[in-house]
Amino acid sequence: MKARRRGKLKMMKKSAVKKEMAYTIDLVKIDGDGAFPCPKCGVVISPDDETEEVYTILETKVKNDELAELTLVCNNCGSKIRLVGFLPQPES
């Protein structure tokens, strides 16, 4: 009976470790046309790619009718990537 519990506990630990990583990328810090490499596997994710071969958009957040945040998943490695920096930052 105890061996069964240990087996279940071990399986639970392994599944907890296998959770996909979530990355945040600030677009303000990206030079060029907005393309960037996936932080995990390096595949280039480009805003011009509308085919959903490289990435899939999971969620969009809008503030005052403007795109504020975008969450996507890399179709190559499965990493979730949160894109921020769409809205202009208030000047101090």
Residue frames relative to the residue before (quaternion, step in Angstrom):
aa qw qx qy qz dx dy dz
M 1.0000 0.0000 0.0000 0.0000 0.00 0.00 0.00
K 0.6671 0.4975 -0.3050 0.4631 3.61 0.91 -0.87
A 0.6208 0.5468 -0.3432 0.4448 3.58 1.04 -0.75
R 0.6291 0.5358 -0.3323 0.4548 3.58 1.04 -0.73
R 0.6494 0.5144 -0.3100 0.4665 3.58 0.96 -0.85
R 0.6506 0.5079 -0.3174 0.4669 3.57 0.94 -0.87
G 0.6358 0.5329 -0.3261 0.4533 3.58 1.02 -0.78
K 0.6619 0.4931 -0.3020 0.4769 3.57 0.96 -0.86
L 0.6436 0.5199 -0.3174 0.4634 3.57 0.97 -0.86
K 0.6485 0.5162 -0.3148 0.4625 3.58 0.95 -0.86
M 0.6538 0.5032 -0.3132 0.4704 3.60 0.98 -0.84
M 0.6361 0.5228 -0.3326 0.4597 3.60 1.00 -0.75
K 0.6434 0.5169 -0.3265 0.4607 3.60 0.96 -0.79
K 0.6557 0.5131 -0.3180 0.4536 3.58 0.91 -0.88
S 0.6749 0.4843 -0.3133 0.4603 3.60 0.89 -0.85
A 0.6212 0.5355 -0.3470 0.4549 3.61 1.05 -0.63
V 0.6574 0.5099 -0.3058 0.4629 3.59 1.03 -0.75
K 0.6896 0.5147 -0.2824 0.4240 3.60 1.04 -0.71
K 0.3698 0.7243 -0.5064 0.2868 3.63 1.22 0.12
E 0.4945 -0.6659 0.4662 0.3076 3.55 -1.00 0.82
M 0.4942 -0.6486 0.4954 0.2994 3.52 -1.15 0.68
A 0.2105 -0.7413 0.6203 0.1464 3.55 -1.12 0.66
Y 0.1360 -0.7974 0.5872 0.0296 3.54 -0.77 1.09
T 0.2002 -0.7470 0.6178 0.1419 3.57 -1.21 0.54
I 0.0707 -0.7857 0.6145 0.0054 3.54 -0.89 1.01
D 0.2558 -0.7524 0.5926 0.1316 3.55 -0.85 1.05
L 0.3735 -0.7702 0.4769 0.1998 3.57 -0.47 1.22
V 0.5359 0.6190 -0.4048 0.4072 3.59 1.20 -0.40
K 0.7126 0.4662 -0.2433 0.4644 3.57 1.11 -0.71
I 0.6009 0.5533 -0.3578 0.4526 3.60 1.28 0.04
D 0.2784 -0.7449 0.5837 0.1643 3.56 -0.89 0.96
G 0.7249 0.4646 -0.3116 0.4019 3.54 -1.26 0.36
D 0.8001 -0.3479 0.2494 0.4203 3.52 -1.24 -0.63
G 0.6540 -0.5288 0.3141 0.4405 3.61 1.23 0.16
A 0.5061 0.6256 -0.4345 0.4045 3.59 1.26 -0.01
F 0.0250 0.7926 -0.6076 0.0435 3.57 -1.09 0.73
P 0.4892 -0.6477 0.4824 0.3294 3.60 -1.16 0.46
C 0.5518 -0.5668 0.4849 0.3730 3.56 -1.14 0.61
P 0.4953 -0.6911 0.4348 0.2966 3.62 -0.78 0.94
K 0.7091 0.4455 -0.2707 0.4748 3.60 1.12 -0.50
C 0.8434 0.2010 -0.0831 0.4913 3.60 0.63 -1.08
G 0.4983 -0.7079 0.3926 0.3105 3.61 1.24 -0.23
V 0.4403 0.6757 -0.4859 0.3368 3.63 1.19 -0.05
V 0.4523 -0.7060 0.4763 0.2649 3.60 -0.94 0.88
I 0.1558 -0.7648 0.6230 0.0531 3.53 -0.84 1.11
S 0.0554 -0.8253 0.5609 -0.0358 3.55 -0.58 1.21
P 0.4847 -0.6659 0.4772 0.3064 3.60 -0.98 0.77
D 0.6109 0.5650 -0.3440 0.4351 3.59 1.24 -0.35
D 0.5982 0.5668 -0.3558 0.4409 3.60 1.24 -0.37
E 0.0513 -0.8223 0.5666 -0.0147 3.58 -0.44 1.21
T 0.4941 0.7060 -0.3960 0.3171 3.60 1.27 0.11
E 0.3037 -0.7622 0.4964 0.2835 3.60 1.22 -0.51
E 0.3701 0.7094 -0.5100 0.3156 3.59 1.12 0.61
V 0.7494 0.3865 -0.2022 0.4981 3.60 0.96 -0.85
Y 0.8100 -0.0099 0.0406 0.5849 3.59 0.96 -0.80
T 0.2143 -0.7438 0.6173 0.1405 3.54 -1.33 0.39
I 0.3925 -0.7045 0.5408 0.2393 3.58 -0.92 0.92
L 0.2342 -0.7921 0.5543 0.1024 3.55 -0.80 1.08
E 0.8157 -0.0522 0.1007 0.5673 3.57 0.91 -0.93
T 0.1193 -0.7599 0.6330 0.0875 3.55 -1.14 0.68
K 0.1486 -0.7603 0.6259 0.0904 3.56 -1.11 0.75
V 0.1224 -0.8011 0.5857 0.0128 3.54 -0.82 1.09
K 0.0668 -0.7641 0.6408 0.0318 3.56 -1.09 0.84
N 0.8452 -0.0406 -0.0090 0.5329 3.57 -0.78 1.05
D 0.6853 -0.5180 0.2581 0.4421 3.57 0.91 0.99
E 0.6352 0.4722 -0.3531 0.4989 3.60 1.19 0.48
L 0.5399 -0.6185 0.4658 0.3300 3.55 -1.08 0.76
A 0.1531 -0.8144 0.5572 0.0529 3.58 -0.71 1.10
E 0.8054 -0.0307 0.0870 0.5856 3.57 0.99 -0.85
L 0.1087 -0.7790 0.6165 0.0344 3.54 -1.14 0.71
T 0.1095 -0.7692 0.6253 0.0735 3.57 -0.94 0.86
L 0.0172 0.8001 -0.5974 0.0505 3.55 -0.83 1.02
V 0.3013 -0.7203 0.5894 0.2074 3.52 -1.33 0.23
C 0.4173 -0.6778 0.5483 0.2564 3.55 -1.01 0.88
N 0.3585 -0.7570 0.5067 0.2040 3.59 -0.67 1.06
N 0.5908 0.5809 -0.3625 0.4267 3.60 1.24 -0.26
C 0.8380 0.1357 -0.0369 0.5272 3.60 0.81 -1.01
G 0.5117 -0.6826 0.3971 0.3383 3.61 1.25 -0.19
S 0.4329 0.7055 -0.4637 0.3159 3.61 1.23 0.13
K 0.3364 -0.7003 0.5890 0.2224 3.55 -1.11 0.74
I 0.0862 -0.7958 0.5994 -0.0012 3.54 -0.91 0.99
R 0.1855 -0.7736 0.6019 0.0693 3.54 -0.80 1.11
L 0.1597 -0.7943 0.5826 0.0644 3.57 -0.65 1.14
V 0.0168 -0.7814 0.6230 -0.0299 3.55 -0.86 1.04
G 0.6273 0.5675 -0.3869 0.3671 3.56 -1.26 0.17
F 0.3879 0.7197 -0.4899 0.3026 3.59 1.18 0.41
L 0.7179 0.4331 -0.2419 0.4884 3.55 0.97 -0.90
P 0.5000 -0.6373 0.4770 0.3409 3.60 -0.98 0.70
Q 0.4316 -0.6978 0.5154 0.2473 3.53 -1.03 0.86
P 0.4982 -0.6468 0.4760 0.3270 3.61 -0.97 0.78
E 0.4331 -0.7008 0.5037 0.2600 3.55 -0.98 0.87
S 0.3230 -0.7625 0.5286 0.1868 3.58 -1.01 0.80
